[in-house]
Amino acid sequence: MHNQITGQRRPGDNARVVLYPGQREAVVHTFRHVFCSFLANRAKEKASAFQVMKLMGNSGMEIVLSYFQVDDRELAAAVGGVDFGAMLWAARQEEQI
């Protein structure tokens, strides 16, 4: 991966490793992508986009957001937790100010 500021490749990005016997070698940068995807989607406690950005040393969200996949069930669950009555009440209160 290129450094977002200098445009130069990061040291060790092309280093090849074998994670365990019988496994084909992989580039360290590949591990970085897999780790980022795992944090975003499969970890027991999913990391937020901001947490992934900080852990990976990225300076912006554009690249980080490409790792996140959200399905309709997750979107429905997120909206299901919204108390629309309280939200509308708060909106009315702001209008009166």
Secondary structure, DSSP 8 states (H G I E B T S, - for coil): -B-TTT--B-TTTT-EE-SSTTS--EEHHHHHHHHHHHHHHTSSS---HHHHHHHHT-SSHHHHHTT----HHHHHHHHHT--HHHHHHHHHHHHH-
